[in-house]
Amino acid sequence: MYKFEELVSRFETYFNQRHFPANPGTLYDPVQDFLALGGKRVRPVLSLMGNELFDEILPDAWPLAAAVELFHNFTLIHDDIMDKAPLRRGKATVHAAYGEPTALLGGDVMLVVAYEYLNKIDSRYQKRIMQLFNRTAMEVCEGQQLDMDFEKSASVDMPAYIHMIELKTSVLLAASLRMGAILGGASENNQHHLYEFGRNLGIAFQVQDDYLDAFGDPDKFGKQVGGDIMANKKTFLMIHALQTADEPVKKELKQIMGTNEAGKVEKVLNIFRACGIDAWAKDLKDTYINKAFYHLEEIAVISARKKPLTELAAYLVQRDK
Amino acid sequence: MYKFEELVSRFETYFNQRHFPANPGTLYDPVQDFLALGGKRVRPVLSLMGNELFDEILPDAWPLAAAVELFHNFTLIHDDIMDKAPLRRGKATVHAAYGEPTALLGGDVMLVVAYEYLNKIDSRYQKRIMQLFNRTAMEVCEGQQLDMDFEKSASVDMPAYIHMIELKTSVLLAASLRMGAILGGASENNQHHLYEFGRNLGIAFQVQDDYLDAFGDPDKFGKQVGGDIMANKKTFLMIHALQTADEPVKKELKQIMGTNEAGKVEKVLNIFRACGIDAWAKDLKDTYINKAFYHLEEIAVISARKKPLTELAAYLVQRDK
């Protein structure tokens, strides 16, 4: 069994190659360069781990992992266009550096190359894996659409927000695991529990992401603390605060969010603290972590095989950056 | 053997269904509505014809044809974003009507659904068809990138322009035929000649498109005659004129193209006529048609089976609208 770091390193060795033709460089170089910037490679490693939970890592697990990572990067490039984001991984986003048409088209070819990797998978598994991959790809797009819809709507309730997060973030983590498990020959029941492990872990991860954006240590957190508040983003914290605070506090919160005044972040954080939102978020995260671990427990393999996943889960939801 | 119109009608019957989930409607309704606007359905019918050239139409030919049509519509939606086109099929483009993010994401899900149709194809053919589909998809994106690169570059030579047209237009026609032929059990050699038939036909089609944009009958041509000239687009005609005209004429042409003066289209057309560009374009079209028919001839099936393709080719390159 490999640890997360070992699998990241093995994946990097496999993935560190040119995924596109040389020409036209105006199309392919920007997206190849974007891939080389790295990222945590969590999703491809989840596919490898999903495989290794049930069997030795099969040769087909590598193109599967590459497909997953390419798909993830395709969504980042296209989401950044839609969100008009200037920065990603500390560099200018593809559209900011090369223009929207190249970023749009570059994302498109990245998705096609992801399918070319899926086409390398043995016919015995290909249809089942592609079916899950396709369903997941659509769900991730649905999540992005709902996220944009929510930005425009006056109020979003918690179930709708959680559903959006599931689609936008969780299902790809869950599916990455399950596609690996399909290669590993897992039973339907084991696949189901592994998927649910990933889905709940993904929600816990997002709760934590929202939490860190507000309460993270500025020295450790990669992004600007308070970024979501500055951008008036709906987050677990904000939605819960708007749903549970007393009327005067709610009114104050809305008034502050309607401005871009100095000290906006600090004022909102003070309200969050006064309402106990920080403790609530930690509890919510724990709820989903517990659900995730319940499903991991239910998978019918000896617990020693689950160790890398247990460690990865702990790393993902206890990270402070 | 079915005629083109019969296959269009049979394809419409198959394709006239909801290709997307109901929710979120903000994502899926715009792209479903776009598909319902129609189009000539040339590409899916080419897949059906490629199949029927060698065998009866197999059940798998229908999802293949749907995948091809979805892919084509995906490129239209994304190209319209990049080209900032306001109209398509007489209606507002998806991005003009619903905003760029929805058009971008809607195109993405359309591509994913195309792959879901490919995933319905029997495992005996799926890998070979997906491989050609993927290569073609990348080439079409390359063609769009080159087209945009050319818009920015001062001069484009004819071989580079023809290469761009091949990628942007021809390869999908050629691959649509060949993917059908794979289902029909065609030999490699027959597949090759069918592909070359489609590739050359596609170039002839584009020569004609450029010709009609300049010299078409305004009452019959669907688009505004002279649209390419107004938009300063590089076309077969313009590139040839700039390469072959005498220096003073070339200078005059460049001067006119640098303006948006009244009568611009008529002035350019007068130069085209004086240089014999209209006759040259007709000759060029014939050259590619002849190449196409040479390859059709070379396919080792009785000529009666080729009749629908012969008729379709004549229809495509002799159309006046």
Interface residues (C-beta under 8 A of the other chain):
Chain A: P21 N23 P24 T26 L27 H78 I81 M82 E100 P101 T102 L104 L105 G107 D108 V109 L111 V112 V113 Y115 E116 N119 S123 Q126 K127 M130 Q131 N134 A137 M138 C141 E142 Q144 Q145 L146 M148 D149
Chain B: P21 N23 P24 T26 L27 H78 I81 M82 E100 P101 T102 L104 L105 G107 D108 V109 L111 V112 V113 Y115 E116 N119 S123 Q126 K127 M130 Q131 N134 A137 M138 C141 E142 Q144 Q145 L146 M148 D149
